[in-house]
Structures are given as structure tokens and as C-alpha cells.
Amino acid sequence: MAVSSHRDDFFQTTNALDEQKRKDAKSSNTNGSPIRLQSKILAVQPDPFDLGAVYVAQSGGTVRKIVLATGETVSIFKGPTAPVTSLCFSPNGKILFAGSWDKTVWSWDVTSTQRKLRYEGHNDFVRAVVTTRIKGRDLLVSGGADAQILVFDIASGEPLQLLKGHAKGIQDLSIDPLTLDNDSGDQVLFSAGSDREIRQFDLSKGSQDLTGMEALLAHETNVYKLYFDQDGDLWTASADKTTKCLVREDGWKANLTLTHPDYVKDVVVDERGGWVITACRDEEIRVWNRSTGQLYHTFTGHFEEVTGLVLLGTTLVSVGIDATVRQWSLKPDDLRNAVAEAKNPPTDEHSANPEPMLTEEEERELAELLEED
């Protein structure tokens, strides 16, 4: 007997039905010039060689390279049969890596899309991947829901280190940019976890010295994202509904807290414009004044959770569970216009220009009758 999988064939609460109607109505909006795909988008990365393209990770198990100007998919990377959660590139940009729900990290040649090595060792979903180069050796670092961080030799696929410290799953990884040019090769990896901890590991140490430094406890619960600005300060996004700026020179203490109505999933900093931009589970993208912490504007368009942000010059690219890629201009004039339009939304075209009740011929006949009277 055939079994239906359509949501309308199952019992749903009134609230669930109302929420679905709201999303269905909102889904037709064209804010951010949406590029619509077929499955949820869980992560986004800029093309290392082209500011006009991004790579997106999809719940359907594929990775796509998308040209933003046209919305065209120019490359598809296949292999995983489970959702792809995270993306990064090799230090030279020629290899694409993708963490997956299948507990492995996949890799492809960027130009040919041909599969390369597959990196194994996690006991649960891989949620974060990052690469670096230490003393001429290219390394892949992956973090999993198993609370483990693994370091691999990219060329051979050999696991080199196992970094422990987190009590719960890893959510994000980031290399401290101020240690990348360190002549000694001492690079510091920052990791964020579901245990609310932010930990630091020295990637240059051997297997006998892998204990993480003292954990940073800036949030009440899950830390989803880590982002270093040009000053080397660390911005965080958390399920405690805040984004914080942790100041390096003050021992990573928070000097700014941005409060949201729901989980914060990502954060980026526009250095030139002086903005902090956050992605929230409530479907909104918020632009904050970096100096004052005041909310300046909210970009509305996504109709499901926003999962990732990428800043390409003055263009902000966002992706979400709604399977859309959207673009928002941060140019001063465009941003001012967006704020003005949000304060005074355009009147519905039908009410602003109502359809005439009579045709031109009928109006002439009516005028003639009035003249006769």
C-alpha cells in the first residue's frame, strides 16, 4: 500500500499550520535576489579565486559552486549521501574539503571536481573543517559531534593528532590569524563547542603535548561560530541569543554584547563600513553599528533559519534552510535606502494605483449622459 509523505496528509496543530502558511506566503518574496536551490543549505564559503562566486553545502549531500551574478551552478561536487555540514579549501585553494554527517571529510579537485582522499576517524557527524600550513606541511583539521578534533596530513590522509578537551560536540574551528605568520610555526587553533566552551590548541605541538589551554566561558550554552576581525579580536555567535566581541588585549573578555530574539548562527565584520552582521534562527539578518552596538538595519527575506554569511567586498551573501542564496548590498547609499524603505515600505501597487472601475469607452458614455442631463 502506498504511504503518503506529504505534510498535508498528517495531523498538524493549528500553530504548525499557521506557521507553515506564514512561511509559504513569505517564500515568494524576492528580497536579496534569491537564488533558489533544491535542498537546504547548511554552509557557505567564498571562492578563493573569484569574488563573484560561492560554494554551498547542501543537505542533499552535494556541494555547488554558484556564480552570484547569474545564479548559475557551474560546478557540482558529488559523493556523500548524507548532508554536508561544512566547507573549506586547502591552503593553495586547489582542493575543496567538506565535512559530512557520514562521519568523514570528503575532498575534490576544485578544477576537475574529481574526488580525492576521504579522511576518516570521527565517531559522529563532522561539523567543522579548516586547513593550514605548518613548516611546509598542509594540514586538515576537523571537528565532530563526538567532541574530538582530528588533524590530518592532507597529502597522505594520515591522521596526525587527536585533540581532546571538549565535553560535547564541536561546532566551529578557526585558526588564530595572528599566529599564521609565526616563524616558529606555533599556530593556535580555536574551537567552539556545544559545551559552551571556547578552547585553544597549539597545532605545532607533538602528540605528547595536546592539552588545550584554559577554556573561555563567554556564553551560557552552545557557541556556533568564531570569527576573527582584522584587529585579532574574536567575535562569537551563540545559542544563548547573543553575539559577543572578545578582546584579545583584555584576556578575551567581552566588551560588546549584541542581544537577539533567537539563536545566533553566524557573524561577520565589515571592517570598512564599521558594521557587525549577524545571522539568526528567526530568519533575519541584522546589521549592527560596531562602535555603539546599536542595531542599524534588519534584512528580511529568508523564510527559514539563516545558516551562514559571507562578506565579499560590499556584498553580503547569506544562505539558509530555505534553500536560497541571497545577496545584500552594504554600500553606504544602498544601506541608507534599505533603512529608509524599511521605515516607509512602498504602498501596495494595487492600492496605490487602483484599477479603474470603468473602461475608457464607458467613461465617455457616462460623460455624454451627464452632459445630456
C-alpha positions as CSV (number, residue, x, y, z in Angstrom):
1,M,0.0,0.0,0.0
2,A,1.3,3.4,-0.9
3,V,2.3,5.6,2.0
4,S,2.0,9.4,1.7
5,S,4.8,11.7,2.8
6,H,3.1,14.9,2.2
7,R,2.7,17.1,5.3
8,D,-1.0,17.9,4.5
9,D,-1.9,14.2,4.9
10,F,-0.9,14.2,8.5
11,F,-2.3,15.7,11.7
12,Q,-0.9,19.1,12.4
13,T,-1.5,21.6,15.2
14,T,-3.1,24.9,14.4
15,N,0.1,26.7,15.3
16,A,2.0,24.4,12.9
17,L,-0.4,25.1,10.1
18,D,-0.3,28.9,10.7
19,E,3.5,28.8,10.8
20,Q,3.5,26.9,7.5
21,K,1.1,29.3,5.9
22,R,3.3,32.2,7.0
23,K,6.4,30.6,5.5
24,D,4.6,29.7,2.3
25,A,3.4,33.3,1.9
26,K,6.9,34.7,2.7
27,S,8.6,32.3,0.4
28,S,7.6,34.2,-2.7
29,N,9.5,37.4,-1.7
30,T,12.4,38.5,-3.9
31,N,14.4,40.3,-1.3
32,G,18.1,39.7,-1.7
33,S,17.6,38.4,-5.3
34,P,17.2,34.8,-4.2
35,I,19.0,32.0,-6.0
36,R,16.8,29.0,-5.3
37,L,18.2,25.5,-4.9
38,Q,16.5,22.1,-4.2
39,S,17.8,21.3,-0.7
40,K,18.7,23.1,2.5
41,I,21.9,25.0,2.6
42,L,24.0,24.3,5.7
43,A,27.2,26.2,5.0
44,V,28.8,28.7,2.5
45,Q,32.4,29.6,1.6
46,P,33.7,32.2,-0.8
47,D,35.5,31.1,-3.9
48,P,39.2,31.7,-3.1
49,F,39.9,33.0,-6.6
50,D,36.7,34.7,-7.6
51,L,34.7,37.2,-5.5
52,G,31.7,36.6,-7.8
53,A,31.2,33.0,-6.7
54,V,30.5,31.0,-3.6
55,Y,30.4,27.3,-2.7
56,V,27.4,26.0,-0.8
57,A,27.0,22.8,1.2
58,Q,23.6,21.1,0.9
59,S,21.6,18.7,3.0
60,G,21.2,16.6,-0.1
61,G,24.9,15.7,0.0
62,T,26.2,17.9,-2.8
63,V,28.4,20.9,-2.9
64,R,27.8,23.5,-5.6
65,K,29.8,26.4,-7.0
66,I,27.4,29.2,-7.8
67,V,28.0,32.4,-9.8
68,L,26.3,35.1,-7.9
69,A,25.6,37.4,-10.9
70,T,23.6,34.8,-12.8
71,G,22.6,32.2,-10.2
72,E,24.2,29.5,-12.4
73,T,25.7,26.4,-10.9
74,V,29.0,25.9,-12.7
75,S,30.4,23.0,-10.7
76,I,28.8,20.2,-8.7
77,F,30.8,18.0,-6.3
78,K,29.2,14.7,-5.5
79,G,29.9,11.7,-3.3
80,P,28.3,12.0,0.1
81,T,24.8,10.5,0.5
82,A,24.4,12.4,3.8
83,P,24.1,16.1,4.5
84,V,27.3,18.2,4.1
85,T,27.8,20.5,7.1
86,S,31.0,22.5,6.5
87,L,33.4,23.6,3.8
88,C,37.0,24.8,3.5
89,F,39.8,24.9,0.9
90,S,43.4,23.7,1.0
91,P,46.0,26.4,1.7
92,N,46.6,26.8,-2.0
93,G,42.9,26.8,-2.8
94,K,43.1,23.9,-5.2
95,I,41.3,21.2,-3.1
96,L,37.8,21.5,-1.6
97,F,37.0,19.8,1.7
98,A,33.6,19.0,3.1
99,G,32.6,17.6,6.4
100,S,29.6,15.3,6.4
101,W,27.0,13.6,8.5
102,D,28.6,10.3,7.4
103,K,31.5,11.0,9.9
104,T,34.1,11.6,7.2
105,V,35.6,14.5,5.4
106,W,35.4,14.4,1.6
107,S,37.8,16.2,-0.8
108,W,37.7,17.1,-4.5
109,D,40.0,18.7,-7.0
110,V,38.4,22.2,-7.4
111,T,39.0,22.5,-11.2
112,S,38.1,19.0,-12.3
113,T,35.6,18.2,-9.5
114,Q,37.2,14.7,-9.3
115,R,37.2,13.1,-5.9
116,K,40.4,12.9,-4.0
117,L,41.1,11.4,-0.5
118,R,38.5,10.8,2.1
119,Y,39.5,11.4,5.7
120,E,38.2,9.1,8.4
121,G,38.4,8.8,12.2
122,H,35.4,10.5,13.7
123,N,32.7,8.5,15.6
124,D,29.9,11.0,14.8
125,F,29.0,13.9,12.4
126,V,31.8,16.1,11.2
127,R,30.6,19.7,11.9
128,A,33.6,21.9,11.1
129,V,36.7,21.8,8.9
130,V,39.7,24.1,8.5
131,T,43.1,23.9,6.8
132,T,46.5,25.4,7.5
133,R,50.2,25.0,6.6
134,I,52.8,24.5,9.3
135,K,56.5,24.3,8.3
136,G,55.7,23.4,4.7
137,R,53.2,20.7,5.6
138,D,49.5,21.1,4.6
139,L,47.1,20.1,7.4
140,L,43.4,19.4,7.6
141,V,41.7,19.9,10.9
142,S,38.2,18.5,11.5
143,G,35.8,18.8,14.5
144,G,33.0,16.4,15.2
145,A,29.9,15.8,17.2
146,D,32.0,13.2,19.0
147,A,33.8,16.1,20.8
148,Q,37.0,15.2,19.0
149,I,39.3,17.3,16.9
150,L,41.4,15.4,14.4
151,V,44.5,16.7,12.5
152,F,45.3,15.1,9.1
153,D,48.2,15.3,6.7
154,I,46.4,16.5,3.6
155,A,48.7,14.7,1.1
156,S,48.6,11.3,2.6
157,G,45.3,11.3,4.6
158,E,47.2,10.1,7.6
159,P,45.8,11.2,11.0
160,L,48.5,13.0,13.0
161,Q,46.9,14.3,16.1
162,L,43.8,13.9,18.3
163,L,42.9,17.0,20.3
164,K,40.7,16.5,23.3
165,G,39.2,18.9,25.8
166,H,35.6,19.5,24.9
167,A,32.9,17.6,26.8
168,K,30.4,17.9,23.9
169,G,30.4,18.2,20.2
170,I,32.5,20.7,18.2
171,Q,30.6,23.4,16.4
172,D,33.3,25.5,14.8
173,L,37.1,25.8,14.3
174,S,39.2,28.8,13.5
175,I,43.0,29.4,13.2
176,D,44.2,32.5,15.2
177,P,45.2,34.8,12.3
178,L,47.9,36.5,14.3
179,T,49.8,33.1,14.6
180,L,49.7,32.2,10.9
181,D,52.9,34.1,10.1
182,N,54.7,32.9,13.2
183,D,58.3,31.9,12.2
184,S,58.3,29.2,14.9
185,G,55.3,27.5,13.4
186,D,53.4,27.8,16.6
187,Q,49.8,28.1,15.3
188,V,46.8,28.3,17.7
189,L,43.5,26.6,16.8
190,F,40.4,28.0,18.5
191,S,37.4,25.6,18.8
192,A,33.8,26.2,19.8
193,G,31.6,23.6,21.3
194,S,28.2,22.6,22.4
195,D,29.6,22.6,26.0
196,R,29.7,26.4,25.7
197,E,33.5,26.3,25.9
198,I,35.9,28.0,23.5
199,R,39.3,26.2,23.7
200,Q,42.7,26.9,22.3
201,F,45.2,24.2,21.0
202,D,48.8,24.7,19.8
203,L,48.9,22.8,16.5
204,S,52.7,22.7,16.4
205,K,53.0,20.5,19.5
206,G,53.5,16.8,19.2
207,S,51.2,14.1,20.4
208,Q,52.7,14.3,23.9
209,D,51.5,17.9,24.5
210,L,48.0,18.3,23.2
211,T,46.2,19.6,26.3
212,G,44.1,22.6,25.4
213,M,44.7,25.9,27.2
214,E,42.2,27.1,29.8
215,A,38.7,27.2,28.2
216,L,37.0,30.6,27.6
217,L,33.5,30.7,29.0
218,A,31.8,33.7,27.4
219,H,28.4,32.2,26.7
220,E,25.7,30.3,28.6
221,T,25.3,27.5,26.1
222,N,26.3,26.3,22.5
223,V,28.8,28.5,20.7
224,Y,28.1,28.1,16.9
225,K,30.6,30.4,15.3
226,L,34.0,32.0,15.7
227,Y,35.2,35.0,13.6
228,F,38.4,36.9,14.0
229,D,38.4,40.6,12.9
230,Q,41.4,42.5,11.5
231,D,42.4,43.6,15.0
232,G,42.6,39.9,16.0
233,D,39.6,40.2,18.4
234,L,37.2,37.2,18.4
235,W,33.5,37.5,17.6
236,T,31.2,34.7,18.7
237,A,27.7,33.5,17.8
238,S,25.7,31.5,20.4
239,A,22.5,29.7,21.2
240,D,22.2,32.0,24.2
241,K,20.9,34.5,21.7
242,T,24.0,36.8,21.8
243,T,26.9,37.7,19.7
244,K,30.0,38.9,21.7
245,C,33.3,40.6,20.9
246,L,36.1,39.0,23.0
247,V,39.1,41.4,23.2
248,R,42.5,39.8,22.8
249,E,44.3,42.5,24.8
250,D,41.9,42.1,27.7
251,G,42.4,38.4,28.1
252,W,39.4,37.6,25.8
253,K,36.9,39.4,27.9
254,A,33.7,40.6,26.2
255,N,33.5,44.3,25.6
256,L,30.3,44.2,23.5
257,T,27.2,42.0,23.6
258,L,24.6,42.1,20.8
259,T,21.3,40.5,22.0
260,H,18.9,38.7,19.6
261,P,15.4,37.1,19.9
262,D,16.7,33.7,19.0
263,Y,19.8,31.6,18.4
264,V,22.6,33.4,16.6
265,K,24.1,31.1,13.9
266,D,26.8,33.3,12.3
267,V,28.7,36.6,12.5
268,V,30.9,38.6,10.2
269,V,32.5,42.0,10.5
270,D,32.5,44.7,7.7
271,E,35.7,46.5,8.6
272,R,35.3,49.3,6.0
273,G,31.7,50.1,6.8
274,G,32.1,49.6,10.6
275,W,29.3,47.0,10.8
276,V,28.8,43.7,12.5
277,I,26.4,41.5,10.7
278,T,24.7,38.5,12.3
279,A,22.5,35.6,11.1
280,C,19.7,34.4,13.4
281,R,17.4,31.4,13.6
282,D,14.5,33.8,13.4
283,E,15.2,34.2,9.7
284,E,16.6,37.7,10.0
285,I,20.0,39.2,9.2
286,R,20.9,42.1,11.4
287,V,23.4,45.0,10.8
288,W,24.8,46.5,13.9
289,N,27.0,49.6,14.5
290,R,30.3,48.1,15.5
291,S,31.3,51.1,17.7
292,T,28.0,51.6,19.6
293,G,26.4,48.1,19.4
294,Q,23.2,49.7,18.1
295,L,21.0,47.9,15.6
296,Y,21.1,49.8,12.3
297,H,19.1,47.6,9.9
298,T,17.4,44.2,9.5
299,F,17.5,42.4,6.2
300,T,14.3,40.4,5.8
301,G,13.9,37.8,3.1
302,H,14.8,34.3,4.2
303,F,11.8,32.3,5.3
304,E,13.7,29.7,7.3
305,E,16.7,29.8,9.6
306,V,19.7,31.6,8.2
307,T,22.7,29.3,8.4
308,G,25.7,31.2,7.0
309,L,27.1,34.5,5.9
310,V,30.0,35.5,3.6
311,L,31.2,39.0,3.1
312,L,32.5,39.8,-0.5
313,G,33.6,43.4,-0.6
314,T,30.5,45.4,0.0
315,T,28.2,42.5,-0.8
316,L,26.8,40.3,1.9
317,V,25.9,36.7,0.9
318,S,23.5,34.7,3.1
319,V,22.2,31.1,2.9
320,G,19.6,29.3,4.8
321,I,17.4,26.3,5.4
322,D,15.0,27.7,2.9
323,A,17.4,26.6,0.2
324,T,18.1,30.1,-1.1
325,V,21.3,32.1,-1.6
326,R,20.7,35.8,-1.2
327,Q,22.7,39.0,-1.7
328,W,22.5,42.3,0.2
329,S,24.4,45.5,-0.6
330,L,26.4,47.2,2.2
331,K,27.3,50.2,0.1
332,P,26.5,53.3,2.1
333,D,23.9,54.6,-0.3
334,D,22.2,51.2,-0.7
335,L,22.2,50.6,3.0
336,R,20.7,54.1,3.7
337,N,18.0,53.4,1.1
338,A,17.2,50.0,2.6
339,V,16.8,51.6,6.0
340,A,14.5,54.3,4.6
341,E,12.4,51.7,2.7
342,A,12.1,49.6,5.9
343,K,10.8,52.7,7.8
344,N,8.4,53.6,4.9
345,P,7.5,50.5,3.0
346,P,6.2,51.1,-0.5
347,T,2.4,51.1,-0.7
348,D,0.9,48.0,-2.4
349,E,0.8,48.8,-6.1
350,H,-2.9,47.8,-6.3
351,S,-3.9,50.2,-3.6
352,A,-1.6,53.0,-4.9
353,N,-2.8,52.6,-8.5
354,P,-6.3,51.2,-8.2
355,E,-7.8,49.7,-11.3
356,P,-10.4,52.0,-12.9
357,M,-14.0,50.9,-12.3
358,L,-15.0,51.8,-15.9
359,T,-13.3,51.4,-19.2
360,E,-12.5,54.4,-21.3
361,E,-15.5,53.8,-23.6
362,E,-17.8,53.5,-20.6
363,E,-16.4,56.7,-19.1
364,R,-17.1,58.6,-22.3
365,E,-20.7,57.2,-22.4
366,L,-21.2,58.3,-18.8
367,A,-19.8,61.8,-19.6
368,E,-22.2,62.1,-22.5
369,L,-25.2,61.1,-20.4
370,L,-24.2,63.6,-17.7
371,E,-23.9,66.3,-20.4
372,E,-27.4,65.4,-21.7
373,D,-28.8,65.7,-18.2
